[in-house]
Amino acid sequence: MSSIDTDYLVVGAGAMGMAFVDMLLSDTDATVIIVDAGHQPGGHRNNTYPFVRLHQPSAYYGVNSRPLGTDSIDETGFNRGFYELATSSEITAYYEQLKSQHFLPSGRVTYVPVATYLGHNRFRTLDGSEHTVRVRRFRRRRRRTQRPAAPRRRTIALHDRGGRQDRHGHRPVAAAPRRPPNPRALDHAA
Ligand SMILES: Cc1cc2nc3c(=O)[nH]c(=O)nc-3n(C[C@H](O)[C@H](O)[C@H](O)COP(=O)(O)OP(=O)(O)OC[C@H]3O[C@@H](n4cnc5c(N)ncnc54)[C@H](O)[C@@H]3O)c2cc1C
């Protein structure tokens, strides 16, 4: 069993994992290991519903660092007159290029395909060997702080405010004085 050090261990090279790693590369100096059960990035697009295109224009899909598609408008077919919708093979080709042209050349990403994540920072590769990942960075849990209870406020009539303060030094909240009765309403009642 080997042991590998990294800043982030990302399980899954689907749309989410790829977008997350892309963001790590642009916004941090972190190193990453991507472990994925599939043979290439793209997640479920590699093996499910190959006939289903994107439902939204290609330009709205993918990662921040590179556009998917050419932002062109289809001239034929059911989508004629609308922005192109990438096919599954276009999506997987896009993620494969992203991996080989951007992630790996950065020198900060290790990509492990056909590997199963076993939990507890361990994964198994195709040859049956198991590996442990030592993750250096992690999100620190925010400590729960106890806020002091807000002082209870007493409600008193406005004319009764005076210079009174409660034991915390707060002035009591004043209630609006009672409205005088509506004389027209009384006339009507009579
Ligand atoms: C038919 C269909 C059409 C869709 N169309 C659209 C669309 O047009 N627009 C849109 O925005 N969204 C669409 N979606 C939704 C979108 O594709 C998914 O929400 C998105 O792909 C999910 O990405 P993901 O990375 O979370 O998961 P996935 O794409 O499922 O990727 C998960 C990855 O994790 C890997 N993995 C899981 N467990 C392990 C493990 N233990 N060890 C190693 N690897 C593991 C898998 O191999 C896989 O590669 C569609 C979904 C479907 C099913």
The ligand as an SDF file (V2000), in Angstrom:
LIG
                    3D

 53 58  0  0  0  0  0  0  0  0999 V2000
  -29.6550   12.3850  -18.7850 C   0  0  0  0  0  0  0  0  0  0  0  0
  -29.1440   13.5780  -18.0410 C   0  0  0  0  0  0  0  0  0  0  0  0
  -29.1100   14.8290  -18.6520 C   0  0  0  0  0  0  0  0  0  0  0  0
  -28.6370   15.9420  -17.9690 C   0  0  0  0  0  0  0  0  0  0  0  0
  -28.6120   17.1390  -18.5990 N   0  0  0  0  0  0  0  0  0  0  0  0
  -28.1390   18.2370  -17.9600 C   0  0  0  0  0  0  0  0  0  0  0  0
  -28.0630   19.4910  -18.6150 C   0  0  0  0  0  0  0  0  0  0  0  0
  -28.4500   19.6480  -19.7580 O   0  0  0  0  0  0  0  0  0  0  0  0
  -27.5690   20.5420  -17.9230 N   0  0  0  0  0  0  0  0  0  0  0  0
  -27.1720   20.4430  -16.6310 C   0  0  0  0  0  0  0  0  0  0  0  0
  -26.7280   21.4250  -16.0560 O   0  0  0  0  0  0  0  0  0  0  0  0
  -27.2170   19.2540  -15.9970 N   0  0  0  0  0  0  0  0  0  0  0  0
  -27.6920   18.1650  -16.6260 C   0  0  0  0  0  0  0  0  0  0  0  0
  -27.7500   16.9550  -15.9860 N   0  0  0  0  0  0  0  0  0  0  0  0
  -27.3130   16.9060  -14.6340 C   0  0  0  0  0  0  0  0  0  0  0  0
  -25.8120   16.9460  -14.6230 C   0  0  0  0  0  0  0  0  0  0  0  0
  -25.2470   16.2130  -15.6630 O   0  0  0  0  0  0  0  0  0  0  0  0
  -25.3690   16.3230  -13.3650 C   0  0  0  0  0  0  0  0  0  0  0  0
  -25.9700   17.0580  -12.3020 O   0  0  0  0  0  0  0  0  0  0  0  0
  -23.8800   16.4530  -13.2460 C   0  0  0  0  0  0  0  0  0  0  0  0
  -23.2570   15.8070  -14.3240 O   0  0  0  0  0  0  0  0  0  0  0  0
  -23.4760   15.8080  -11.9800 C   0  0  0  0  0  0  0  0  0  0  0  0
  -22.1000   15.8740  -11.9490 O   0  0  0  0  0  0  0  0  0  0  0  0
  -21.3460   15.1390  -10.8180 P   0  0  0  0  0  0  0  0  0  0  0  0
  -19.8780   15.3960  -11.0510 O   0  0  0  0  0  0  0  0  0  0  0  0
  -21.8990   15.5060   -9.5040 O   0  0  0  0  0  0  0  0  0  0  0  0
  -21.7290   13.5950  -10.9860 O   0  0  0  0  0  0  0  0  0  0  0  0
  -21.3640   12.5540  -12.1170 P   0  0  0  0  0  0  0  0  0  0  0  0
  -21.3690   13.1310  -13.4880 O   0  0  0  0  0  0  0  0  0  0  0  0
  -22.2660   11.3840  -11.8780 O   0  0  0  0  0  0  0  0  0  0  0  0
  -19.8670   12.1460  -11.7680 O   0  0  0  0  0  0  0  0  0  0  0  0
  -19.5640   11.4290  -10.6170 C   0  0  0  0  0  0  0  0  0  0  0  0
  -18.2340   10.7580  -10.8310 C   0  0  0  0  0  0  0  0  0  0  0  0
  -17.8250   10.2030   -9.5940 O   0  0  0  0  0  0  0  0  0  0  0  0
  -17.2770    8.9370   -9.8510 C   0  0  0  0  0  0  0  0  0  0  0  0
  -17.4220    8.1330   -8.6390 N   0  0  0  0  0  0  0  0  0  0  0  0
  -18.5380    7.9480   -7.9030 C   0  0  0  0  0  0  0  0  0  0  0  0
  -18.2640    7.1610   -6.8550 N   0  0  0  0  0  0  0  0  0  0  0  0
  -16.9570    6.8510   -6.9330 C   0  0  0  0  0  0  0  0  0  0  0  0
  -16.0840    6.0490   -6.1420 C   0  0  0  0  0  0  0  0  0  0  0  0
  -16.4780    5.4460   -5.0110 N   0  0  0  0  0  0  0  0  0  0  0  0
  -14.7990    5.9580   -6.5140 N   0  0  0  0  0  0  0  0  0  0  0  0
  -14.3670    6.5880   -7.6250 C   0  0  0  0  0  0  0  0  0  0  0  0
  -15.1390    7.3470   -8.4250 N   0  0  0  0  0  0  0  0  0  0  0  0
  -16.4190    7.4680   -8.0780 C   0  0  0  0  0  0  0  0  0  0  0  0
  -18.0620    8.3770  -11.0170 C   0  0  0  0  0  0  0  0  0  0  0  0
  -17.2940    7.4420  -11.7400 O   0  0  0  0  0  0  0  0  0  0  0  0
  -18.3070    9.6360  -11.8510 C   0  0  0  0  0  0  0  0  0  0  0  0
  -17.3070    9.8440  -12.8170 O   0  0  0  0  0  0  0  0  0  0  0  0
  -28.2050   15.8270  -16.6330 C   0  0  0  0  0  0  0  0  0  0  0  0
  -28.2470   14.5790  -16.0100 C   0  0  0  0  0  0  0  0  0  0  0  0
  -28.7090   13.4580  -16.6980 C   0  0  0  0  0  0  0  0  0  0  0  0
  -28.7420   12.1230  -16.0100 C   0  0  0  0  0  0  0  0  0  0  0  0
  1  2  1  0
  2  3  1  0
  2 52  2  0
  3  4  2  0
  4  5  1  0
  4 50  1  0
  5  6  2  0
  6  7  1  0
  6 13  1  0
  7  8  2  0
  7  9  1  0
  9 10  1  0
 10 11  2  0
 10 12  1  0
 12 13  2  0
 13 14  1  0
 14 15  1  0
 14 50  1  0
 15 16  1  0
 16 17  1  0
 16 18  1  0
 18 19  1  0
 18 20  1  0
 20 21  1  0
 20 22  1  0
 22 23  1  0
 23 24  1  0
 24 25  2  0
 24 26  1  0
 24 27  1  0
 27 28  1  0
 28 29  2  0
 28 30  1  0
 28 31  1  0
 31 32  1  0
 32 33  1  0
 33 34  1  0
 33 48  1  0
 34 35  1  0
 35 36  1  0
 35 46  1  0
 36 37  1  0
 36 45  1  0
 37 38  2  0
 38 39  1  0
 39 40  1  0
 39 45  2  0
 40 41  1  0
 40 42  2  0
 42 43  1  0
 43 44  2  0
 44 45  1  0
 46 47  1  0
 46 48  1  0
 48 49  1  0
 50 51  2  0
 51 52  1  0
 52 53  1  0
M  END
$$$$
